[in-house]
Amino acid sequence: MGSLSSGRHPTEDAKGLTYRYPALDIRSWRKEQLEAVGNHYRLDWLYRDAVVGTVEIEIKPNRLVLSDCCFGSTDLWAGESLEINLSWTACHFGGARPWFTCPVPGCGRRAGLLYLSGVFACRHCHKLAYRSQRQAEYQRAIDRTQRLRRKLGWPAGILTPCGNRPKGMHEATFRKLVAKHNACWLEALGHWSARLGVLDSHLRYAVKLSGNTPADRNR
C-alpha cells in the first residue's frame, strides 16, 4: 500500500494546487449509489476525452473499498486495496449528506473530496492549496463578481452593463443576488483602481460613461 511519502508530494513551503490532482468527489455520487451495498463501479479520470486513470470501487456498509488503482502507466497499489469510511450529517431540510472520512491515520477529517498522490487523502494531509489561494485579492473579487453575474444570467465583465431579472427567478432571490453582486463589484473596482493607480473620481466617471452602475440601477 502506498504512503503519503510516495508519489508526488508537495512540501508545506511549495503547496501543490488541488486542480492538478485526480480526486474522488462524493458530491457527484447519488445517495442511492452509496447505499447500494455490494455494487461495483469503475471510476475513470479523463484528460481531453482520453482515460488517464482508473480505480475500482466496491460499496460496503458505510464504507468504500478501492482497488486496482492505476494512473498513467503506473499501478499505484500493486493489487492491494484501500478502505474509506463514510459519514453522514443531517441536512436542514431533511435527509443526510455523505462525506468521506480521510483514511490517513491520525486525521479522520470529513471531506467532500479526496485527492490522489500516492494514496487518497484530504487536501490538508496532502498539503494542497486551492487555485484561488494563489490569486491576488483583486482577482478573487473579480472572480466572485463574475460567478454572481453567471447566476444572474448577465454578460461577463465587471464593466459590462447589467441585465434584468432572469425569467423564472423569484424577485427575492434576484434582489439578494444583486445585493451580493453589487458588494463584490464595488470591492473588485476598489482593488482594481488601487492596483492601477486610478483615482476614484476618474473611475466613477468611466463607469458612468459605460452605463454599468448596478448599485444605482437596482435601488
Rosetta constraint file for C-alpha pairs under 8 A:
AtomPair CA 1 CA 77 HARMONIC 5.34 0.50
AtomPair CA 1 CA 78 HARMONIC 7.40 0.50
AtomPair CA 1 CA 80 HARMONIC 6.14 0.50
AtomPair CA 1 CA 81 HARMONIC 7.47 0.50
AtomPair CA 1 CA 82 HARMONIC 7.95 0.50
AtomPair CA 2 CA 6 HARMONIC 6.10 0.50
AtomPair CA 2 CA 76 HARMONIC 7.11 0.50
AtomPair CA 2 CA 77 HARMONIC 6.14 0.50
AtomPair CA 2 CA 118 HARMONIC 5.52 0.50
AtomPair CA 2 CA 119 HARMONIC 5.81 0.50
AtomPair CA 3 CA 118 HARMONIC 6.16 0.50
AtomPair CA 3 CA 119 HARMONIC 6.15 0.50
AtomPair CA 4 CA 9 HARMONIC 7.21 0.50
AtomPair CA 4 CA 117 HARMONIC 7.24 0.50
AtomPair CA 4 CA 118 HARMONIC 6.20 0.50
AtomPair CA 4 CA 119 HARMONIC 6.41 0.50
AtomPair CA 4 CA 126 HARMONIC 7.31 0.50
AtomPair CA 5 CA 9 HARMONIC 6.43 0.50
AtomPair CA 5 CA 118 HARMONIC 7.44 0.50
AtomPair CA 6 CA 117 HARMONIC 7.40 0.50
AtomPair CA 6 CA 118 HARMONIC 5.09 0.50
AtomPair CA 6 CA 119 HARMONIC 8.00 0.50
AtomPair CA 7 CA 117 HARMONIC 5.75 0.50
AtomPair CA 7 CA 118 HARMONIC 4.73 0.50
AtomPair CA 8 CA 117 HARMONIC 5.70 0.50
AtomPair CA 8 CA 118 HARMONIC 7.02 0.50
AtomPair CA 9 CA 117 HARMONIC 6.48 0.50
AtomPair CA 9 CA 126 HARMONIC 6.71 0.50
AtomPair CA 10 CA 14 HARMONIC 6.09 0.50
AtomPair CA 10 CA 15 HARMONIC 5.40 0.50
AtomPair CA 10 CA 16 HARMONIC 5.64 0.50
AtomPair CA 10 CA 126 HARMONIC 7.31 0.50
AtomPair CA 10 CA 127 HARMONIC 6.77 0.50
AtomPair CA 10 CA 128 HARMONIC 7.62 0.50
AtomPair CA 11 CA 15 HARMONIC 5.89 0.50
AtomPair CA 11 CA 127 HARMONIC 7.02 0.50
AtomPair CA 12 CA 127 HARMONIC 6.19 0.50
AtomPair CA 15 CA 127 HARMONIC 5.92 0.50
AtomPair CA 15 CA 128 HARMONIC 5.32 0.50
AtomPair CA 15 CA 129 HARMONIC 6.04 0.50
AtomPair CA 16 CA 20 HARMONIC 7.66 0.50
AtomPair CA 16 CA 127 HARMONIC 7.13 0.50
AtomPair CA 16 CA 128 HARMONIC 4.95 0.50
AtomPair CA 16 CA 129 HARMONIC 6.12 0.50
AtomPair CA 17 CA 21 HARMONIC 7.54 0.50
AtomPair CA 17 CA 128 HARMONIC 5.41 0.50
AtomPair CA 17 CA 129 HARMONIC 4.90 0.50
AtomPair CA 17 CA 130 HARMONIC 5.59 0.50
AtomPair CA 17 CA 131 HARMONIC 5.91 0.50
AtomPair CA 18 CA 115 HARMONIC 7.57 0.50
AtomPair CA 18 CA 123 HARMONIC 7.38 0.50
AtomPair CA 18 CA 128 HARMONIC 5.69 0.50
AtomPair CA 18 CA 129 HARMONIC 5.93 0.50
AtomPair CA 18 CA 130 HARMONIC 5.59 0.50
AtomPair CA 18 CA 131 HARMONIC 7.16 0.50
AtomPair CA 19 CA 130 HARMONIC 7.52 0.50
AtomPair CA 19 CA 131 HARMONIC 7.42 0.50
AtomPair CA 21 CA 115 HARMONIC 6.16 0.50
AtomPair CA 21 CA 116 HARMONIC 6.23 0.50
AtomPair CA 21 CA 117 HARMONIC 7.20 0.50
AtomPair CA 22 CA 45 HARMONIC 7.04 0.50
AtomPair CA 22 CA 115 HARMONIC 5.89 0.50
AtomPair CA 22 CA 116 HARMONIC 5.55 0.50
AtomPair CA 23 CA 113 HARMONIC 6.35 0.50
AtomPair CA 23 CA 114 HARMONIC 5.45 0.50
AtomPair CA 23 CA 115 HARMONIC 4.30 0.50
AtomPair CA 23 CA 116 HARMONIC 5.84 0.50
AtomPair CA 23 CA 120 HARMONIC 7.82 0.50
AtomPair CA 24 CA 113 HARMONIC 5.45 0.50
AtomPair CA 24 CA 114 HARMONIC 5.21 0.50
AtomPair CA 24 CA 115 HARMONIC 6.51 0.50
AtomPair CA 25 CA 29 HARMONIC 7.54 0.50
AtomPair CA 25 CA 112 HARMONIC 6.03 0.50
AtomPair CA 25 CA 113 HARMONIC 4.61 0.50
AtomPair CA 25 CA 114 HARMONIC 6.87 0.50
AtomPair CA 26 CA 98 HARMONIC 7.22 0.50
AtomPair CA 26 CA 99 HARMONIC 6.69 0.50
AtomPair CA 26 CA 100 HARMONIC 7.12 0.50
AtomPair CA 26 CA 112 HARMONIC 5.45 0.50
AtomPair CA 26 CA 113 HARMONIC 6.28 0.50
AtomPair CA 27 CA 112 HARMONIC 6.52 0.50
AtomPair CA 29 CA 33 HARMONIC 6.46 0.50
AtomPair CA 29 CA 34 HARMONIC 7.11 0.50
AtomPair CA 30 CA 34 HARMONIC 6.79 0.50
AtomPair CA 31 CA 35 HARMONIC 6.39 0.50
AtomPair CA 31 CA 98 HARMONIC 7.56 0.50
AtomPair CA 32 CA 36 HARMONIC 6.10 0.50
AtomPair CA 34 CA 59 HARMONIC 6.54 0.50
AtomPair CA 34 CA 62 HARMONIC 7.95 0.50
AtomPair CA 35 CA 59 HARMONIC 7.42 0.50
AtomPair CA 35 CA 61 HARMONIC 7.36 0.50
AtomPair CA 35 CA 62 HARMONIC 7.73 0.50
AtomPair CA 36 CA 59 HARMONIC 6.52 0.50
AtomPair CA 37 CA 58 HARMONIC 8.00 0.50
AtomPair CA 37 CA 59 HARMONIC 4.96 0.50
AtomPair CA 37 CA 60 HARMONIC 5.07 0.50
AtomPair CA 37 CA 61 HARMONIC 6.08 0.50
AtomPair CA 38 CA 58 HARMONIC 6.46 0.50
AtomPair CA 38 CA 59 HARMONIC 5.34 0.50
AtomPair CA 38 CA 60 HARMONIC 6.14 0.50
AtomPair CA 39 CA 58 HARMONIC 5.83 0.50
AtomPair CA 39 CA 59 HARMONIC 5.50 0.50
AtomPair CA 40 CA 56 HARMONIC 7.21 0.50
AtomPair CA 40 CA 57 HARMONIC 5.62 0.50
AtomPair CA 40 CA 58 HARMONIC 4.49 0.50
AtomPair CA 40 CA 59 HARMONIC 6.49 0.50
AtomPair CA 41 CA 56 HARMONIC 5.94 0.50
AtomPair CA 41 CA 57 HARMONIC 5.07 0.50
AtomPair CA 41 CA 58 HARMONIC 6.43 0.50
AtomPair CA 42 CA 54 HARMONIC 6.79 0.50
AtomPair CA 42 CA 55 HARMONIC 5.80 0.50
AtomPair CA 42 CA 56 HARMONIC 4.58 0.50
AtomPair CA 42 CA 57 HARMONIC 6.02 0.50
AtomPair CA 43 CA 54 HARMONIC 5.52 0.50
AtomPair CA 43 CA 55 HARMONIC 5.37 0.50
AtomPair CA 43 CA 56 HARMONIC 6.39 0.50
AtomPair CA 43 CA 57 HARMONIC 7.35 0.50
AtomPair CA 44 CA 51 HARMONIC 6.22 0.50
AtomPair CA 44 CA 52 HARMONIC 7.52 0.50
AtomPair CA 44 CA 53 HARMONIC 5.79 0.50
AtomPair CA 44 CA 54 HARMONIC 4.55 0.50
AtomPair CA 44 CA 55 HARMONIC 6.85 0.50
AtomPair CA 45 CA 51 HARMONIC 5.70 0.50
AtomPair CA 45 CA 52 HARMONIC 5.74 0.50
AtomPair CA 45 CA 53 HARMONIC 5.02 0.50
AtomPair CA 45 CA 54 HARMONIC 6.16 0.50
AtomPair CA 46 CA 50 HARMONIC 5.25 0.50
AtomPair CA 46 CA 51 HARMONIC 4.51 0.50
AtomPair CA 46 CA 52 HARMONIC 5.67 0.50
AtomPair CA 46 CA 53 HARMONIC 7.23 0.50
AtomPair CA 47 CA 51 HARMONIC 6.44 0.50
AtomPair CA 47 CA 52 HARMONIC 6.44 0.50
AtomPair CA 52 CA 71 HARMONIC 5.98 0.50
AtomPair CA 52 CA 72 HARMONIC 5.28 0.50
AtomPair CA 53 CA 69 HARMONIC 7.55 0.50
AtomPair CA 53 CA 70 HARMONIC 5.39 0.50
AtomPair CA 53 CA 71 HARMONIC 4.05 0.50
AtomPair CA 53 CA 72 HARMONIC 5.82 0.50
AtomPair CA 54 CA 68 HARMONIC 7.69 0.50
AtomPair CA 54 CA 69 HARMONIC 5.77 0.50
AtomPair CA 54 CA 70 HARMONIC 5.41 0.50
AtomPair CA 54 CA 71 HARMONIC 6.52 0.50
AtomPair CA 55 CA 66 HARMONIC 6.65 0.50
AtomPair CA 55 CA 67 HARMONIC 6.16 0.50
AtomPair CA 55 CA 68 HARMONIC 5.62 0.50
AtomPair CA 55 CA 69 HARMONIC 4.25 0.50
AtomPair CA 55 CA 70 HARMONIC 6.42 0.50
AtomPair CA 56 CA 66 HARMONIC 5.61 0.50
AtomPair CA 56 CA 67 HARMONIC 5.19 0.50
AtomPair CA 56 CA 68 HARMONIC 5.86 0.50
AtomPair CA 56 CA 69 HARMONIC 6.74 0.50
AtomPair CA 57 CA 64 HARMONIC 6.52 0.50
AtomPair CA 57 CA 65 HARMONIC 5.69 0.50
AtomPair CA 57 CA 66 HARMONIC 4.74 0.50
AtomPair CA 57 CA 67 HARMONIC 6.63 0.50
AtomPair CA 58 CA 64 HARMONIC 5.76 0.50
AtomPair CA 58 CA 65 HARMONIC 5.10 0.50
AtomPair CA 58 CA 66 HARMONIC 6.59 0.50
AtomPair CA 59 CA 63 HARMONIC 6.55 0.50
AtomPair CA 59 CA 64 HARMONIC 5.02 0.50
AtomPair CA 59 CA 65 HARMONIC 6.60 0.50
AtomPair CA 60 CA 64 HARMONIC 5.67 0.50
AtomPair CA 60 CA 65 HARMONIC 7.08 0.50
AtomPair CA 62 CA 85 HARMONIC 6.07 0.50
AtomPair CA 62 CA 86 HARMONIC 5.12 0.50
AtomPair CA 62 CA 87 HARMONIC 7.08 0.50
AtomPair CA 63 CA 83 HARMONIC 6.72 0.50
AtomPair CA 63 CA 84 HARMONIC 5.47 0.50
AtomPair CA 63 CA 85 HARMONIC 4.15 0.50
AtomPair CA 63 CA 86 HARMONIC 5.09 0.50
AtomPair CA 64 CA 83 HARMONIC 5.63 0.50
AtomPair CA 64 CA 84 HARMONIC 5.15 0.50
AtomPair CA 64 CA 85 HARMONIC 6.39 0.50
AtomPair CA 64 CA 86 HARMONIC 7.51 0.50
AtomPair CA 65 CA 81 HARMONIC 6.59 0.50
AtomPair CA 65 CA 82 HARMONIC 5.68 0.50
AtomPair CA 65 CA 83 HARMONIC 4.51 0.50
AtomPair CA 65 CA 84 HARMONIC 6.46 0.50
AtomPair CA 66 CA 81 HARMONIC 5.42 0.50
AtomPair CA 66 CA 82 HARMONIC 5.05 0.50
AtomPair CA 66 CA 83 HARMONIC 6.23 0.50
AtomPair CA 66 CA 84 HARMONIC 7.81 0.50
AtomPair CA 67 CA 77 HARMONIC 7.62 0.50
AtomPair CA 67 CA 79 HARMONIC 6.88 0.50
AtomPair CA 67 CA 80 HARMONIC 6.27 0.50
AtomPair CA 67 CA 81 HARMONIC 4.43 0.50
AtomPair CA 67 CA 82 HARMONIC 6.51 0.50
AtomPair CA 68 CA 75 HARMONIC 7.26 0.50
AtomPair CA 68 CA 76 HARMONIC 7.95 0.50
AtomPair CA 68 CA 77 HARMONIC 6.91 0.50
AtomPair CA 68 CA 78 HARMONIC 7.52 0.50
AtomPair CA 68 CA 79 HARMONIC 5.86 0.50
AtomPair CA 68 CA 80 HARMONIC 7.30 0.50
AtomPair CA 68 CA 81 HARMONIC 7.32 0.50
AtomPair CA 69 CA 75 HARMONIC 6.23 0.50
AtomPair CA 69 CA 76 HARMONIC 5.88 0.50
AtomPair CA 69 CA 77 HARMONIC 6.35 0.50
AtomPair CA 70 CA 74 HARMONIC 5.59 0.50
AtomPair CA 70 CA 75 HARMONIC 4.53 0.50
AtomPair CA 70 CA 76 HARMONIC 5.65 0.50
AtomPair CA 70 CA 77 HARMONIC 7.89 0.50
AtomPair CA 71 CA 75 HARMONIC 6.77 0.50
AtomPair CA 71 CA 76 HARMONIC 7.16 0.50
AtomPair CA 76 CA 118 HARMONIC 6.73 0.50
AtomPair CA 77 CA 81 HARMONIC 7.12 0.50
AtomPair CA 83 CA 103 HARMONIC 7.41 0.50
AtomPair CA 84 CA 100 HARMONIC 6.73 0.50
AtomPair CA 84 CA 101 HARMONIC 6.39 0.50
AtomPair CA 84 CA 102 HARMONIC 7.07 0.50
AtomPair CA 84 CA 103 HARMONIC 5.83 0.50
AtomPair CA 85 CA 100 HARMONIC 6.20 0.50
AtomPair CA 85 CA 101 HARMONIC 5.33 0.50
AtomPair CA 85 CA 102 HARMONIC 7.78 0.50
AtomPair CA 85 CA 103 HARMONIC 7.42 0.50
AtomPair CA 86 CA 98 HARMONIC 6.69 0.50
AtomPair CA 86 CA 99 HARMONIC 5.63 0.50
AtomPair CA 86 CA 100 HARMONIC 4.86 0.50
AtomPair CA 86 CA 101 HARMONIC 5.71 0.50
AtomPair CA 87 CA 98 HARMONIC 5.80 0.50
AtomPair CA 87 CA 99 HARMONIC 5.23 0.50
AtomPair CA 87 CA 100 HARMONIC 6.45 0.50
AtomPair CA 87 CA 101 HARMONIC 6.71 0.50
AtomPair CA 87 CA 110 HARMONIC 7.51 0.50
AtomPair CA 88 CA 96 HARMONIC 5.90 0.50
AtomPair CA 88 CA 97 HARMONIC 5.33 0.50
AtomPair CA 88 CA 98 HARMONIC 4.54 0.50
AtomPair CA 88 CA 99 HARMONIC 6.04 0.50
AtomPair CA 89 CA 96 HARMONIC 5.33 0.50
AtomPair CA 89 CA 97 HARMONIC 5.22 0.50
AtomPair CA 89 CA 98 HARMONIC 6.68 0.50
AtomPair CA 89 CA 99 HARMONIC 7.94 0.50
AtomPair CA 90 CA 94 HARMONIC 6.86 0.50
AtomPair CA 90 CA 95 HARMONIC 6.09 0.50
AtomPair CA 90 CA 96 HARMONIC 4.32 0.50
AtomPair CA 90 CA 97 HARMONIC 6.26 0.50
AtomPair CA 91 CA 95 HARMONIC 5.63 0.50
AtomPair CA 91 CA 96 HARMONIC 5.25 0.50
AtomPair CA 91 CA 97 HARMONIC 6.45 0.50
AtomPair CA 99 CA 110 HARMONIC 5.75 0.50
AtomPair CA 99 CA 111 HARMONIC 5.64 0.50
AtomPair CA 99 CA 112 HARMONIC 5.50 0.50
AtomPair CA 100 CA 110 HARMONIC 5.65 0.50
AtomPair CA 100 CA 111 HARMONIC 5.18 0.50
AtomPair CA 100 CA 112 HARMONIC 6.10 0.50
AtomPair CA 100 CA 113 HARMONIC 7.30 0.50
AtomPair CA 100 CA 114 HARMONIC 7.54 0.50
AtomPair CA 101 CA 108 HARMONIC 5.32 0.50
AtomPair CA 101 CA 109 HARMONIC 5.60 0.50
AtomPair CA 101 CA 110 HARMONIC 4.79 0.50
AtomPair CA 101 CA 111 HARMONIC 6.25 0.50
AtomPair CA 102 CA 107 HARMONIC 6.35 0.50
AtomPair CA 102 CA 108 HARMONIC 4.78 0.50
AtomPair CA 102 CA 109 HARMONIC 5.35 0.50
AtomPair CA 102 CA 110 HARMONIC 6.42 0.50
AtomPair CA 102 CA 111 HARMONIC 6.75 0.50
AtomPair CA 102 CA 114 HARMONIC 7.30 0.50
AtomPair CA 102 CA 120 HARMONIC 7.95 0.50
AtomPair CA 102 CA 121 HARMONIC 5.55 0.50
AtomPair CA 102 CA 122 HARMONIC 5.72 0.50
AtomPair CA 103 CA 107 HARMONIC 7.24 0.50
AtomPair CA 103 CA 108 HARMONIC 6.27 0.50
AtomPair CA 103 CA 120 HARMONIC 7.57 0.50
AtomPair CA 103 CA 121 HARMONIC 6.42 0.50
AtomPair CA 104 CA 108 HARMONIC 6.81 0.50
AtomPair CA 104 CA 121 HARMONIC 6.38 0.50
AtomPair CA 104 CA 125 HARMONIC 7.58 0.50
AtomPair CA 107 CA 125 HARMONIC 7.72 0.50
AtomPair CA 109 CA 122 HARMONIC 7.54 0.50
AtomPair CA 111 CA 122 HARMONIC 6.42 0.50
AtomPair CA 113 CA 122 HARMONIC 6.70 0.50
AtomPair CA 113 CA 123 HARMONIC 7.88 0.50
AtomPair CA 114 CA 120 HARMONIC 5.56 0.50
AtomPair CA 114 CA 121 HARMONIC 5.01 0.50
AtomPair CA 114 CA 122 HARMONIC 4.77 0.50
AtomPair CA 114 CA 123 HARMONIC 6.92 0.50
AtomPair CA 115 CA 119 HARMONIC 7.82 0.50
AtomPair CA 115 CA 120 HARMONIC 5.20 0.50
AtomPair CA 115 CA 121 HARMONIC 5.48 0.50
AtomPair CA 115 CA 122 HARMONIC 6.07 0.50
AtomPair CA 115 CA 123 HARMONIC 6.64 0.50
AtomPair CA 115 CA 126 HARMONIC 7.69 0.50
AtomPair CA 116 CA 120 HARMONIC 4.46 0.50
AtomPair CA 116 CA 121 HARMONIC 6.68 0.50
AtomPair CA 117 CA 121 HARMONIC 7.91 0.50
AtomPair CA 117 CA 126 HARMONIC 7.38 0.50
AtomPair CA 121 CA 125 HARMONIC 6.14 0.50
AtomPair CA 121 CA 126 HARMONIC 6.56 0.50
AtomPair CA 122 CA 126 HARMONIC 6.50 0.50
AtomPair CA 123 CA 127 HARMONIC 5.87 0.50
AtomPair CA 123 CA 128 HARMONIC 5.16 0.50
AtomPair CA 123 CA 129 HARMONIC 7.38 0.50
AtomPair CA 124 CA 128 HARMONIC 6.36 0.50
AtomPair CA 129 CA 133 HARMONIC 6.51 0.50
AtomPair CA 129 CA 134 HARMONIC 7.99 0.50
AtomPair CA 130 CA 134 HARMONIC 7.41 0.50
AtomPair CA 131 CA 135 HARMONIC 6.98 0.50
AtomPair CA 132 CA 140 HARMONIC 6.60 0.50
AtomPair CA 135 CA 139 HARMONIC 6.09 0.50
AtomPair CA 135 CA 140 HARMONIC 6.35 0.50
AtomPair CA 136 CA 140 HARMONIC 6.49 0.50
AtomPair CA 137 CA 141 HARMONIC 6.35 0.50
AtomPair CA 137 CA 191 HARMONIC 7.38 0.50
AtomPair CA 138 CA 142 HARMONIC 6.27 0.50
AtomPair CA 138 CA 187 HARMONIC 7.95 0.50
AtomPair CA 138 CA 188 HARMONIC 5.70 0.50
AtomPair CA 138 CA 191 HARMONIC 4.93 0.50
AtomPair CA 138 CA 192 HARMONIC 6.05 0.50
AtomPair CA 139 CA 143 HARMONIC 6.11 0.50
AtomPair CA 139 CA 188 HARMONIC 7.63 0.50
AtomPair CA 140 CA 144 HARMONIC 6.19 0.50
AtomPair CA 141 CA 145 HARMONIC 6.28 0.50
AtomPair CA 141 CA 184 HARMONIC 6.03 0.50
AtomPair CA 141 CA 185 HARMONIC 7.50 0.50
AtomPair CA 141 CA 187 HARMONIC 6.39 0.50
AtomPair CA 141 CA 188 HARMONIC 4.82 0.50
AtomPair CA 142 CA 146 HARMONIC 6.19 0.50
AtomPair CA 142 CA 158 HARMONIC 7.26 0.50
AtomPair CA 142 CA 184 HARMONIC 7.46 0.50
AtomPair CA 142 CA 185 HARMONIC 7.27 0.50
AtomPair CA 142 CA 188 HARMONIC 5.25 0.50
AtomPair CA 143 CA 147 HARMONIC 6.19 0.50
AtomPair CA 144 CA 148 HARMONIC 6.39 0.50
AtomPair CA 144 CA 184 HARMONIC 6.55 0.50
AtomPair CA 145 CA 149 HARMONIC 6.25 0.50
AtomPair CA 145 CA 158 HARMONIC 7.13 0.50
AtomPair CA 145 CA 181 HARMONIC 5.72 0.50
AtomPair CA 145 CA 184 HARMONIC 5.39 0.50
AtomPair CA 145 CA 185 HARMONIC 5.71 0.50
AtomPair CA 145 CA 188 HARMONIC 7.56 0.50
AtomPair CA 146 CA 150 HARMONIC 6.30 0.50
AtomPair CA 146 CA 156 HARMONIC 6.21 0.50
AtomPair CA 146 CA 157 HARMONIC 6.89 0.50
AtomPair CA 146 CA 158 HARMONIC 7.23 0.50
AtomPair CA 147 CA 151 HARMONIC 6.45 0.50
AtomPair CA 148 CA 152 HARMONIC 6.25 0.50
AtomPair CA 148 CA 177 HARMONIC 6.87 0.50
AtomPair CA 148 CA 180 HARMONIC 7.66 0.50
AtomPair CA 148 CA 181 HARMONIC 5.83 0.50
AtomPair CA 149 CA 153 HARMONIC 6.05 0.50
AtomPair CA 149 CA 154 HARMONIC 5.04 0.50
AtomPair CA 149 CA 155 HARMONIC 6.85 0.50
AtomPair CA 149 CA 156 HARMONIC 6.58 0.50
AtomPair CA 149 CA 181 HARMONIC 7.18 0.50
AtomPair CA 150 CA 154 HARMONIC 5.95 0.50
AtomPair CA 150 CA 155 HARMONIC 7.43 0.50
AtomPair CA 150 CA 156 HARMONIC 7.31 0.50
AtomPair CA 152 CA 163 HARMONIC 7.99 0.50
AtomPair CA 152 CA 165 HARMONIC 7.13 0.50
AtomPair CA 152 CA 166 HARMONIC 6.53 0.50
AtomPair CA 152 CA 174 HARMONIC 7.45 0.50
AtomPair CA 152 CA 177 HARMONIC 7.30 0.50
AtomPair CA 152 CA 178 HARMONIC 7.97 0.50
AtomPair CA 153 CA 163 HARMONIC 7.59 0.50
AtomPair CA 153 CA 166 HARMONIC 6.48 0.50
AtomPair CA 154 CA 162 HARMONIC 6.19 0.50
AtomPair CA 154 CA 163 HARMONIC 5.28 0.50
AtomPair CA 154 CA 164 HARMONIC 7.84 0.50
AtomPair CA 155 CA 160 HARMONIC 6.77 0.50
AtomPair CA 155 CA 161 HARMONIC 7.77 0.50
AtomPair CA 155 CA 162 HARMONIC 7.34 0.50
AtomPair CA 155 CA 163 HARMONIC 7.53 0.50
AtomPair CA 156 CA 160 HARMONIC 6.78 0.50
AtomPair CA 158 CA 185 HARMONIC 6.76 0.50
AtomPair CA 159 CA 207 HARMONIC 6.76 0.50
AtomPair CA 159 CA 210 HARMONIC 6.92 0.50
AtomPair CA 159 CA 212 HARMONIC 5.92 0.50
AtomPair CA 160 CA 210 HARMONIC 7.42 0.50
AtomPair CA 160 CA 211 HARMONIC 7.96 0.50
AtomPair CA 160 CA 212 HARMONIC 5.98 0.50
AtomPair CA 161 CA 210 HARMONIC 7.20 0.50
AtomPair CA 161 CA 211 HARMONIC 5.84 0.50
AtomPair CA 161 CA 212 HARMONIC 4.26 0.50
AtomPair CA 161 CA 213 HARMONIC 7.40 0.50
AtomPair CA 161 CA 214 HARMONIC 7.92 0.50
AtomPair CA 162 CA 212 HARMONIC 6.23 0.50
AtomPair CA 162 CA 213 HARMONIC 7.71 0.50
AtomPair CA 162 CA 214 HARMONIC 6.33 0.50
AtomPair CA 165 CA 169 HARMONIC 6.85 0.50
AtomPair CA 165 CA 171 HARMONIC 7.70 0.50
AtomPair CA 165 CA 174 HARMONIC 6.30 0.50
AtomPair CA 169 CA 173 HARMONIC 6.72 0.50
AtomPair CA 169 CA 174 HARMONIC 6.46 0.50
AtomPair CA 170 CA 174 HARMONIC 6.15 0.50
AtomPair CA 171 CA 175 HARMONIC 6.15 0.50
AtomPair CA 172 CA 176 HARMONIC 6.20 0.50
AtomPair CA 173 CA 177 HARMONIC 6.20 0.50
AtomPair CA 174 CA 178 HARMONIC 6.06 0.50
AtomPair CA 175 CA 179 HARMONIC 6.09 0.50
AtomPair CA 176 CA 180 HARMONIC 6.39 0.50
AtomPair CA 177 CA 181 HARMONIC 5.99 0.50
AtomPair CA 178 CA 182 HARMONIC 6.00 0.50
AtomPair CA 178 CA 214 HARMONIC 7.95 0.50
AtomPair CA 178 CA 218 HARMONIC 7.47 0.50
AtomPair CA 179 CA 183 HARMONIC 6.31 0.50
AtomPair CA 180 CA 184 HARMONIC 6.23 0.50
AtomPair CA 181 CA 185 HARMONIC 5.80 0.50
AtomPair CA 182 CA 186 HARMONIC 6.09 0.50
AtomPair CA 182 CA 214 HARMONIC 6.24 0.50
AtomPair CA 182 CA 215 HARMONIC 5.68 0.50
AtomPair CA 183 CA 187 HARMONIC 6.25 0.50
AtomPair CA 184 CA 188 HARMONIC 5.99 0.50
AtomPair CA 185 CA 189 HARMONIC 6.19 0.50
AtomPair CA 186 CA 190 HARMONIC 6.04 0.50
AtomPair CA 187 CA 191 HARMONIC 6.27 0.50
AtomPair CA 188 CA 192 HARMONIC 5.95 0.50
AtomPair CA 189 CA 193 HARMONIC 5.84 0.50
AtomPair CA 190 CA 194 HARMONIC 6.17 0.50
AtomPair CA 191 CA 195 HARMONIC 6.03 0.50
AtomPair CA 192 CA 196 HARMONIC 6.13 0.50
AtomPair CA 193 CA 197 HARMONIC 5.72 0.50
AtomPair CA 193 CA 198 HARMONIC 4.80 0.50
AtomPair CA 193 CA 199 HARMONIC 6.91 0.50
AtomPair CA 193 CA 200 HARMONIC 6.99 0.50
AtomPair CA 193 CA 203 HARMONIC 7.11 0.50
AtomPair CA 194 CA 198 HARMONIC 6.34 0.50
AtomPair CA 194 CA 199 HARMONIC 8.00 0.50
AtomPair CA 198 CA 202 HARMONIC 6.83 0.50
AtomPair CA 198 CA 203 HARMONIC 6.55 0.50
AtomPair CA 199 CA 203 HARMONIC 6.30 0.50
AtomPair CA 200 CA 204 HARMONIC 6.11 0.50
AtomPair CA 201 CA 205 HARMONIC 6.25 0.50
AtomPair CA 202 CA 206 HARMONIC 6.27 0.50
AtomPair CA 203 CA 207 HARMONIC 6.16 0.50
AtomPair CA 204 CA 208 HARMONIC 6.11 0.50
AtomPair CA 205 CA 209 HARMONIC 6.31 0.50
AtomPair CA 206 CA 210 HARMONIC 6.40 0.50
AtomPair CA 207 CA 211 HARMONIC 6.57 0.50
AtomPair CA 207 CA 212 HARMONIC 5.90 0.50
AtomPair CA 207 CA 213 HARMONIC 6.85 0.50
AtomPair CA 208 CA 212 HARMONIC 6.32 0.50
AtomPair CA 208 CA 213 HARMONIC 6.46 0.50
AtomPair CA 213 CA 217 HARMONIC 6.11 0.50
AtomPair CA 214 CA 218 HARMONIC 5.99 0.50
AtomPair CA 215 CA 219 HARMONIC 6.73 0.50
